[in-house]
């Protein structure tokens, strides 16, 4: 007669295991859906980043071949800060996009399907942090009267292609 309570406990344990497995499967599906929306957001922000870079490459912003940040510093020294308000807004936008993309990449990377995306995303993260650090230092150079190092931070050129491949793997 003691077998009946043990059988009931075993049956209850089996039922609870099935429920837990069902919940895990549901969480996995939910996480997959979330990862798909994250890579889509990365794609949108990467395209916005590219559009901002294109706009900043316009001669009326850059003004020379020395690069964006050294050019901005030279322009504000020559004309003053108010004359280059739009240039600053675009650079601020680029810094914000870098930060947003880096956060999304960190969120998405554990779910990446391609090693190339992981590699390019890490390269972008290095680019974004370095570029933002350089952008944040512009006013220090301005106030100190120093010259800005002319070397630009290289954008990882394969990053857009890696995003496209990652998007295709999610479809």
N, CA and C atoms as a LAMMPS dump frame, in Angstrom:
ITEM: TIMESTEP
0
ITEM: NUMBER OF ATOMS
513
ITEM: BOX BOUNDS ff ff ff
-5.0000000000000000e+02 5.0000000000000000e+02
-5.0000000000000000e+02 5.0000000000000000e+02
-5.0000000000000000e+02 5.0000000000000000e+02
ITEM: ATOMS id mol type element x y z
1 1 1 N 0.8 -1.2 0
2 1 2 C 0 0 0
3 1 3 C 0.849 1.273 0
4 2 1 N 2.095 1.166 0.428
5 2 2 C 2.971 2.337 0.429
6 2 3 C 3.402 2.681 -0.986
7 3 1 N 3.197 1.787 -1.921
8 3 2 C 3.59 2.016 -3.298
9 3 3 C 2.754 3.113 -3.951
10 4 1 N 1.531 3.238 -3.571
11 4 2 C 0.632 4.225 -4.173
12 4 3 C 1.153 5.655 -3.97
13 5 1 N 1.564 6.084 -2.757
14 5 2 C 2.09 7.445 -2.619
15 5 3 C 3.344 7.668 -3.453
16 6 1 N 4.209 6.643 -3.554
17 6 2 C 5.414 6.786 -4.359
18 6 3 C 5.071 6.921 -5.84
19 7 1 N 4.078 6.183 -6.279
20 7 2 C 3.636 6.267 -7.668
21 7 3 C 3.029 7.638 -7.941
22 8 1 N 2.281 8.125 -6.975
23 8 2 C 1.705 9.463 -7.133
24 8 3 C 2.805 10.526 -7.2
25 9 1 N 3.803 10.401 -6.349
26 9 2 C 4.928 11.339 -6.372
27 9 3 C 5.689 11.248 -7.687
28 10 1 N 5.888 10.042 -8.176
29 10 2 C 6.58 9.856 -9.456
30 10 3 C 5.777 10.464 -10.601
31 11 1 N 4.487 10.238 -10.583
32 11 2 C 3.623 10.802 -11.622
33 11 3 C 3.625 12.325 -11.549
34 12 1 N 3.587 12.869 -10.346
35 12 2 C 3.63 14.322 -10.157
36 12 3 C 4.958 14.889 -10.645
37 13 1 N 6.05 14.2 -10.335
38 13 2 C 7.366 14.633 -10.792
39 13 3 C 7.441 14.621 -12.318
40 14 1 N 6.863 13.587 -12.937
41 14 2 C 6.836 13.492 -14.393
42 14 3 C 6.032 14.644 -14.998
43 15 1 N 4.888 14.914 -14.413
44 15 2 C 4.046 16.015 -14.904
45 15 3 C 4.772 17.349 -14.775
46 16 1 N 5.414 17.582 -13.639
47 16 2 C 6.16 18.831 -13.445
48 16 3 C 7.332 18.938 -14.421
49 17 1 N 7.997 17.839 -14.712
50 17 2 C 9.09 17.837 -15.69
51 17 3 C 8.588 18.195 -17.08
52 18 1 N 7.455 17.65 -17.449
53 18 2 C 6.863 17.958 -18.757
54 18 3 C 6.488 19.43 -18.834
55 19 1 N 5.909 19.963 -17.781
56 19 2 C 5.545 21.388 -17.753
57 19 3 C 6.795 22.253 -17.86
58 20 1 N 7.851 21.898 -17.116
59 20 2 C 9.099 22.675 -17.162
60 20 3 C 9.703 22.626 -18.555
61 21 1 N 9.702 21.447 -19.191
62 21 2 C 10.233 21.31 -20.547
63 21 3 C 9.43 22.161 -21.519
64 22 1 N 8.135 22.161 -21.364
65 22 2 C 7.256 22.975 -22.214
66 22 3 C 7.605 24.465 -22.065
67 23 1 N 7.803 24.905 -20.818
68 23 2 C 8.165 26.305 -20.563
69 23 3 C 9.518 26.653 -21.162
70 24 1 N 10.503 25.766 -21.06
71 24 2 C 11.828 26.013 -21.625
72 24 3 C 11.725 26.141 -23.137
73 25 1 N 10.945 25.272 -23.761
74 25 2 C 10.766 25.342 -25.212
75 25 3 C 10.126 26.68 -25.595
76 26 1 N 9.153 27.109 -24.82
77 26 2 C 8.509 28.397 -25.072
78 26 3 C 9.48 29.549 -24.894
79 27 1 N 10.324 29.476 -23.873
80 27 2 C 11.333 30.521 -23.652
81 27 3 C 12.345 30.554 -24.788
82 28 1 N 12.719 29.36 -25.288
83 28 2 C 13.659 29.286 -26.397
84 28 3 C 13.061 29.955 -27.633
85 29 1 N 11.789 29.694 -27.917
86 29 2 C 11.119 30.317 -29.064
87 29 3 C 11.04 31.828 -28.874
88 30 1 N 10.733 32.255 -27.653
89 30 2 C 10.645 33.681 -27.352
90 30 3 C 12.012 34.346 -27.513
91 31 1 N 13.083 33.69 -27.052
92 31 2 C 14.433 34.246 -27.171
93 31 3 C 14.856 34.322 -28.629
94 32 1 N 14.476 33.325 -29.419
95 32 2 C 14.791 33.336 -30.842
96 32 3 C 14.11 34.511 -31.532
97 33 1 N 12.872 34.762 -31.172
98 33 2 C 12.14 35.898 -31.727
99 33 3 C 12.79 37.213 -31.304
100 34 1 N 13.22 37.28 -30.057
101 34 2 C 13.887 38.475 -29.548
102 34 3 C 15.215 38.7 -30.27
103 35 1 N 15.974 37.642 -30.496
104 35 2 C 17.251 37.748 -31.199
105 35 3 C 17.036 38.252 -32.624
106 36 1 N 15.977 37.788 -33.273
107 36 2 C 15.679 38.247 -34.63
108 36 3 C 15.388 39.741 -34.635
109 37 1 N 14.653 40.222 -33.644
110 37 2 C 14.369 41.665 -33.6
111 37 3 C 15.622 42.449 -33.245
112 38 1 N 16.528 41.869 -32.46
113 38 2 C 17.782 42.551 -32.122
114 38 3 C 18.661 42.722 -33.353
115 39 1 N 18.802 41.68 -34.182
116 39 2 C 19.657 41.8 -35.371
117 39 3 C 19.025 42.769 -36.373
118 40 1 N 17.698 42.815 -36.416
119 40 2 C 17.034 43.789 -37.287
120 40 3 C 17.303 45.216 -36.8
121 41 1 N 17.302 45.405 -35.494
122 41 2 C 17.619 46.728 -34.931
123 41 3 C 19.078 47.09 -35.197
124 42 1 N 19.968 46.11 -35.103
125 42 2 C 21.381 46.344 -35.422
126 42 3 C 21.508 46.784 -36.875
127 43 1 N 20.786 46.12 -37.759
128 43 2 C 20.82 46.47 -39.18
129 43 3 C 20.338 47.905 -39.404
130 44 1 N 19.226 48.276 -38.779
131 44 2 C 18.702 49.648 -38.939
132 44 3 C 19.697 50.688 -38.428
133 45 1 N 20.274 50.439 -37.257
134 45 2 C 21.232 51.394 -36.698
135 45 3 C 22.514 51.454 -37.524
136 46 1 N 22.955 50.314 -38.04
137 46 2 C 24.155 50.311 -38.882
138 46 3 C 23.92 51.127 -40.16
139 47 1 N 22.728 51.042 -40.698
140 47 2 C 22.4 51.846 -41.884
141 47 3 C 22.321 53.33 -41.54
142 48 1 N 21.781 53.654 -40.371
143 48 2 C 21.751 55.052 -39.92
144 48 3 C 23.177 55.561 -39.705
145 49 1 N 24.03 54.713 -39.169
146 49 2 C 25.44 55.06 -38.955
147 49 3 C 26.105 55.376 -40.29
148 50 1 N 25.879 54.511 -41.285
149 50 2 C 26.462 54.71 -42.613
150 50 3 C 25.957 56.01 -43.244
151 51 1 N 24.67 56.298 -43.068
152 51 2 C 24.102 57.536 -43.621
153 51 3 C 24.729 58.765 -42.958
154 52 1 N 24.948 58.697 -41.662
155 52 2 C 25.58 59.815 -40.958
156 52 3 C 27.012 59.995 -41.432
157 53 1 N 27.747 58.906 -41.596
158 53 2 C 29.123 59.008 -42.106
159 53 3 C 29.148 59.614 -43.504
160 54 1 N 28.19 59.215 -44.334
161 54 2 C 28.111 59.773 -45.688
162 54 3 C 27.853 61.273 -45.63
163 55 1 N 26.929 61.666 -44.777
164 55 2 C 26.624 63.088 -44.635
165 55 3 C 27.836 63.855 -44.12
166 56 1 N 28.539 63.284 -43.181
167 56 2 C 29.713 63.958 -42.627
168 56 3 C 30.868 64.021 -43.616
169 57 1 N 30.9 63.096 -44.551
170 57 2 C 31.953 63.112 -45.566
171 57 3 C 31.73 64.227 -46.586
172 58 1 N 30.542 64.789 -46.584
173 58 2 C 30.221 65.906 -47.463
174 58 3 C 31.236 67.027 -47.24
175 59 1 N 31.697 67.615 -48.292
176 59 2 C 32.751 68.644 -48.214
177 59 3 C 32.379 69.812 -47.311
178 60 1 N 31.108 70.151 -47.208
179 60 2 C 30.769 71.317 -46.384
180 60 3 C 30.966 71.042 -44.902
181 61 1 N 31.008 69.752 -44.506
182 61 2 C 31.307 69.429 -43.114
183 61 3 C 32.806 69.215 -42.922
184 62 1 N 33.353 68.296 -43.682
185 62 2 C 34.733 67.897 -43.444
186 62 3 C 35.72 69 -43.818
187 63 1 N 35.595 69.549 -45.004
188 63 2 C 36.44 70.671 -45.391
189 63 3 C 37.868 70.314 -45.732
190 64 1 N 38.306 69.111 -45.479
191 64 2 C 39.662 68.702 -45.836
192 64 3 C 39.766 67.191 -45.77
193 65 1 N 40.924 66.704 -46.102
194 65 2 C 41.159 65.262 -46.095
195 65 3 C 41.732 64.782 -44.761
196 66 1 N 41.764 65.635 -43.755
197 66 2 C 42.407 65.259 -42.494
198 66 3 C 41.551 64.378 -41.598
199 67 1 N 40.312 64.164 -41.923
200 67 2 C 39.442 63.337 -41.102
201 67 3 C 38.404 64.176 -40.395
202 68 1 N 37.368 63.521 -39.904
203 68 2 C 36.244 64.236 -39.311
204 68 3 C 36.611 65.01 -38.052
205 69 1 N 37.213 64.354 -37.096
206 69 2 C 37.466 65.005 -35.818
207 69 3 C 38.533 66.099 -35.909
208 70 1 N 39.657 65.857 -36.575
209 70 2 C 40.612 66.957 -36.746
210 70 3 C 40.019 68.123 -37.549
211 71 1 N 39.165 67.785 -38.529
212 71 2 C 38.52 68.821 -39.322
213 71 3 C 37.57 69.651 -38.463
214 72 1 N 36.79 68.981 -37.623
215 72 2 C 35.88 69.7 -36.733
216 72 3 C 36.663 70.635 -35.817
217 73 1 N 37.743 70.141 -35.248
218 73 2 C 38.566 70.969 -34.365
219 73 3 C 39.115 72.182 -35.113
220 74 1 N 39.629 71.968 -36.324
221 74 2 C 40.147 73.09 -37.117
222 74 3 C 39.03 74.085 -37.442
223 75 1 N 37.846 73.597 -37.767
224 75 2 C 36.727 74.477 -38.116
225 75 3 C 36.258 75.312 -36.923
226 76 1 N 36.147 74.696 -35.741
227 76 2 C 35.669 75.48 -34.594
228 76 3 C 36.73 76.467 -34.119
229 77 1 N 37.991 76.148 -34.337
230 77 2 C 39.051 77.119 -34.013
231 77 3 C 38.986 78.311 -34.967
232 78 1 N 38.749 78.018 -36.225
233 78 2 C 38.726 79.069 -37.237
234 78 3 C 37.469 79.93 -37.143
235 79 1 N 36.282 79.291 -36.974
236 79 2 C 35.017 80.011 -37.081
237 79 3 C 34.249 80.137 -35.77
238 80 1 N 34.671 79.419 -34.741
239 80 2 C 33.936 79.409 -33.48
240 80 3 C 32.94 78.263 -33.429
241 81 1 N 32.552 77.916 -32.222
242 81 2 C 31.625 76.797 -32.014
243 81 3 C 30.256 76.995 -32.656
244 82 1 N 29.626 78.172 -32.502
245 82 2 C 28.266 78.323 -33.049
246 82 3 C 28.178 78.127 -34.563
247 83 1 N 29.232 78.431 -35.273
248 83 2 C 29.202 78.307 -36.737
249 83 3 C 29.152 76.85 -37.194
250 84 1 N 29.474 75.932 -36.31
251 84 2 C 29.528 74.518 -36.698
252 84 3 C 28.592 73.664 -35.847
253 85 1 N 27.462 74.25 -35.517
254 85 2 C 26.459 73.565 -34.697
255 85 3 C 25.958 72.283 -35.376
256 86 1 N 25.656 72.362 -36.671
257 86 2 C 25.135 71.192 -37.386
258 86 3 C 26.189 70.086 -37.473
259 87 1 N 27.435 70.478 -37.703
260 87 2 C 28.538 69.519 -37.735
261 87 3 C 28.614 68.794 -36.39
262 88 1 N 28.541 69.525 -35.285
263 88 2 C 28.594 68.936 -33.951
264 88 3 C 27.404 68.004 -33.719
265 89 1 N 26.231 68.415 -34.163
266 89 2 C 25.047 67.57 -33.982
267 89 3 C 25.207 66.235 -34.703
268 90 1 N 25.783 66.285 -35.896
269 90 2 C 26.008 65.042 -36.642
270 90 3 C 27.041 64.156 -35.954
271 91 1 N 28.089 64.768 -35.424
272 91 2 C 29.097 63.992 -34.692
273 91 3 C 28.513 63.407 -33.403
274 92 1 N 27.671 64.193 -32.714
275 92 2 C 26.975 63.68 -31.527
276 92 3 C 26.074 62.501 -31.895
277 93 1 N 25.381 62.62 -33.02
278 93 2 C 24.503 61.549 -33.496
279 93 3 C 25.305 60.28 -33.778
280 94 1 N 26.458 60.446 -34.384
281 94 2 C 27.322 59.3 -34.67
282 94 3 C 27.773 58.634 -33.364
283 95 1 N 28.131 59.426 -32.373
284 95 2 C 28.552 58.875 -31.077
285 95 3 C 27.403 58.123 -30.404
286 96 1 N 26.188 58.684 -30.464
287 96 2 C 25.026 58.001 -29.881
288 96 3 C 24.743 56.679 -30.592
289 97 1 N 24.814 56.706 -31.907
290 97 2 C 24.573 55.489 -32.686
291 97 3 C 25.623 54.434 -32.356
292 98 1 N 26.882 54.863 -32.215
293 98 2 C 27.944 53.927 -31.814
294 98 3 C 27.59 53.257 -30.485
295 99 1 N 27.139 54.048 -29.531
296 99 2 C 26.8 53.522 -28.207
297 99 3 C 25.611 52.567 -28.281
298 100 1 N 24.578 52.946 -29.031
299 100 2 C 23.395 52.098 -29.164
300 100 3 C 23.735 50.783 -29.861
301 101 1 N 24.527 50.876 -30.932
302 101 2 C 24.918 49.662 -31.65
303 101 3 C 25.748 48.738 -30.762
304 102 1 N 26.651 49.314 -29.999
305 102 2 C 27.485 48.505 -29.107
306 102 3 C 26.625 47.775 -28.079
307 103 1 N 25.639 48.45 -27.524
308 103 2 C 24.744 47.811 -26.545
309 103 3 C 23.943 46.681 -27.19
310 104 1 N 23.414 46.923 -28.38
311 104 2 C 22.649 45.87 -29.068
312 104 3 C 23.532 44.685 -29.44
313 105 1 N 24.737 44.974 -29.878
314 105 2 C 25.669 43.893 -30.222
315 105 3 C 25.953 43.035 -29.002
316 106 1 N 26.217 43.676 -27.873
317 106 2 C 26.485 42.919 -26.64
318 106 3 C 25.291 42.044 -26.261
319 107 1 N 24.099 42.539 -26.484
320 107 2 C 22.89 41.781 -26.182
321 107 3 C 22.709 40.608 -27.149
322 108 1 N 23.038 40.83 -28.418
323 108 2 C 22.779 39.842 -29.454
324 108 3 C 23.864 38.759 -29.579
325 109 1 N 25.118 39.091 -29.316
326 109 2 C 26.24 38.183 -29.601
327 109 3 C 26.066 36.741 -29.1
328 110 1 N 25.52 36.503 -27.912
329 110 2 C 25.366 35.098 -27.493
330 110 3 C 24.453 34.281 -28.423
331 111 1 N 23.664 34.96 -29.251
332 111 2 C 22.732 34.269 -30.147
333 111 3 C 23.163 34.311 -31.607
334 112 1 N 24.36 34.819 -31.872
335 112 2 C 24.837 34.952 -33.253
336 112 3 C 24.98 33.579 -33.896
337 113 1 N 24.672 33.513 -35.183
338 113 2 C 24.723 32.252 -35.913
339 113 3 C 25.994 32.102 -36.737
340 114 1 N 26.678 33.225 -37.043
341 114 2 C 27.877 33.18 -37.887
342 114 3 C 29.094 33.713 -37.146
343 115 1 N 30.191 33 -37.28
344 115 2 C 31.443 33.436 -36.653
345 115 3 C 31.903 34.771 -37.242
346 116 1 N 31.656 34.987 -38.527
347 116 2 C 32.072 36.248 -39.167
348 116 3 C 31.335 37.434 -38.55
349 117 1 N 30.062 37.256 -38.218
350 117 2 C 29.338 38.34 -37.554
351 117 3 C 29.968 38.635 -36.2
352 118 1 N 30.293 37.593 -35.456
353 118 2 C 30.91 37.782 -34.136
354 118 3 C 32.213 38.559 -34.284
355 119 1 N 33.039 38.169 -35.247
356 119 2 C 34.318 38.843 -35.476
357 119 3 C 34.106 40.304 -35.845
358 120 1 N 33.217 40.549 -36.798
359 120 2 C 32.982 41.926 -37.251
360 120 3 C 32.305 42.767 -36.167
361 121 1 N 31.433 42.168 -35.394
362 121 2 C 30.773 42.893 -34.305
363 121 3 C 31.793 43.314 -33.254
364 122 1 N 32.731 42.437 -32.96
365 122 2 C 33.794 42.789 -32.002
366 122 3 C 34.676 43.9 -32.569
367 123 1 N 34.946 43.848 -33.86
368 123 2 C 35.716 44.918 -34.514
369 123 3 C 34.949 46.233 -34.442
370 124 1 N 33.64 46.168 -34.671
371 124 2 C 32.839 47.39 -34.575
372 124 3 C 32.873 47.943 -33.154
373 125 1 N 32.783 47.074 -32.181
374 125 2 C 32.812 47.523 -30.785
375 125 3 C 34.109 48.287 -30.492
376 126 1 N 35.233 47.757 -30.962
377 126 2 C 36.528 48.442 -30.777
378 126 3 C 36.503 49.794 -31.474
379 127 1 N 36.008 49.8 -32.722
380 127 2 C 35.895 51.048 -33.474
381 127 3 C 35.037 52.07 -32.715
382 128 1 N 33.869 51.639 -32.258
383 128 2 C 32.911 52.553 -31.623
384 128 3 C 33.464 53.143 -30.332
385 129 1 N 34.046 52.322 -29.497
386 129 2 C 34.582 52.808 -28.226
387 129 3 C 35.747 53.769 -28.478
388 130 1 N 36.621 53.402 -29.396
389 130 2 C 37.769 54.266 -29.714
390 130 3 C 37.304 55.576 -30.32
391 131 1 N 36.364 55.493 -31.274
392 131 2 C 35.87 56.722 -31.906
393 131 3 C 35.2 57.62 -30.868
394 132 1 N 34.362 57.063 -30.018
395 132 2 C 33.687 57.871 -28.998
396 132 3 C 34.685 58.487 -28.03
397 133 1 N 35.722 57.75 -27.652
398 133 2 C 36.753 58.324 -26.782
399 133 3 C 37.437 59.514 -27.457
400 134 1 N 37.729 59.35 -28.736
401 134 2 C 38.367 60.457 -29.481
402 134 3 C 37.409 61.651 -29.588
403 135 1 N 36.137 61.39 -29.832
404 135 2 C 35.15 62.466 -29.921
405 135 3 C 35.039 63.2 -28.583
406 136 1 N 35.027 62.45 -27.51
407 136 2 C 34.922 63.062 -26.186
408 136 3 C 36.142 63.903 -25.827
409 137 1 N 37.27 63.671 -26.486
410 137 2 C 38.495 64.42 -26.2
411 137 3 C 38.629 65.699 -27.028
412 138 1 N 37.756 65.916 -28
413 138 2 C 37.889 67.082 -28.892
414 138 3 C 37.919 68.392 -28.112
415 139 1 N 37.03 68.558 -27.168
416 139 2 C 36.985 69.826 -26.422
417 139 3 C 38.239 70.043 -25.583
418 140 1 N 38.831 68.962 -25.102
419 140 2 C 40.085 69.094 -24.361
420 140 3 C 41.183 69.639 -25.274
421 141 1 N 41.254 69.114 -26.491
422 141 2 C 42.228 69.632 -27.454
423 141 3 C 41.924 71.089 -27.79
424 142 1 N 40.647 71.399 -27.94
425 142 2 C 40.233 72.776 -28.261
426 142 3 C 40.663 73.733 -27.155
427 143 1 N 40.354 73.373 -25.914
428 143 2 C 40.667 74.251 -24.784
429 143 3 C 42.177 74.37 -24.557
430 144 1 N 42.9 73.291 -24.799
431 144 2 C 44.347 73.307 -24.561
432 144 3 C 45.12 73.914 -25.73
433 145 1 N 44.441 74.095 -26.864
434 145 2 C 45.119 74.647 -28.035
435 145 3 C 45.996 73.637 -28.751
436 146 1 N 45.814 72.376 -28.423
437 146 2 C 46.633 71.334 -29.039
438 146 3 C 46.105 70.897 -30.388
439 147 1 N 46.928 70.161 -31.097
440 147 2 C 46.532 69.613 -32.395
441 147 3 C 45.957 68.215 -32.192
442 148 1 N 44.999 67.894 -33.009
443 148 2 C 44.355 66.592 -32.918
444 148 3 C 45.147 65.589 -33.739
445 149 1 N 45.384 64.395 -33.209
446 149 2 C 46.059 63.372 -34.019
447 149 3 C 45.255 63.111 -35.293
448 150 1 N 45.924 63.088 -36.413
449 150 2 C 45.208 63.005 -37.692
450 150 3 C 44.753 61.604 -38.063
451 151 1 N 45.231 60.578 -37.393
452 151 2 C 44.822 59.231 -37.777
453 151 3 C 43.356 59.005 -37.404
454 152 1 N 42.624 58.493 -38.358
455 152 2 C 41.212 58.182 -38.137
456 152 3 C 41.085 56.754 -37.627
457 153 1 N 40.017 56.51 -36.913
458 153 2 C 39.699 55.151 -36.472
459 153 3 C 39.033 54.463 -37.66
460 154 1 N 39.561 53.324 -38.047
461 154 2 C 39.044 52.628 -39.231
462 154 3 C 37.733 51.902 -38.917
463 155 1 N 36.718 52.196 -39.707
464 155 2 C 35.444 51.501 -39.598
465 155 3 C 35.619 50.095 -40.164
466 156 1 N 35.118 49.066 -39.478
467 156 2 C 35.252 47.697 -40.003
468 156 3 C 34.404 47.528 -41.265
469 157 1 N 35.05 47.543 -42.395
470 157 2 C 34.35 47.593 -43.685
471 157 3 C 33.475 46.371 -43.967
472 158 1 N 33.766 45.244 -43.355
473 158 2 C 32.982 44.029 -43.59
474 158 3 C 31.782 43.903 -42.647
475 159 1 N 31.625 44.847 -41.735
476 159 2 C 30.534 44.776 -40.769
477 159 3 C 29.157 44.751 -41.444
478 160 1 N 28.869 45.632 -42.421
479 160 2 C 27.541 45.575 -43.072
480 160 3 C 27.269 44.223 -43.756
481 161 1 N 28.281 43.656 -44.391
482 161 2 C 28.115 42.355 -45.047
483 161 3 C 27.846 41.262 -44.012
484 162 1 N 28.523 41.335 -42.873
485 162 2 C 28.318 40.342 -41.81
486 162 3 C 26.9 40.454 -41.235
487 163 1 N 26.383 41.672 -41.149
488 163 2 C 25 41.863 -40.676
489 163 3 C 24.024 41.228 -41.678
490 164 1 N 24.261 41.475 -42.973
491 164 2 C 23.386 40.891 -43.992
492 164 3 C 23.371 39.356 -43.906
493 165 1 N 24.547 38.756 -43.719
494 165 2 C 24.633 37.294 -43.617
495 165 3 C 23.909 36.806 -42.355
496 166 1 N 24.04 37.542 -41.278
497 166 2 C 23.373 37.157 -40.034
498 166 3 C 21.852 37.276 -40.184
499 167 1 N 21.403 38.318 -40.865
500 167 2 C 19.957 38.477 -41.129
501 167 3 C 19.441 37.315 -41.972
502 168 1 N 20.209 36.949 -42.985
503 168 2 C 19.798 35.837 -43.859
504 168 3 C 19.713 34.53 -43.073
505 169 1 N 20.587 34.342 -42.109
506 169 2 C 20.553 33.12 -41.304
507 169 3 C 19.339 33.085 -40.385
508 170 1 N 18.785 34.234 -40.07
509 170 2 C 17.609 34.304 -39.179
510 170 3 C 16.304 34.072 -39.938
511 171 1 N 16.337 34.213 -41.262
512 171 2 C 15.094 34.042 -42.051
513 171 3 C 14.711 32.601 -42.238
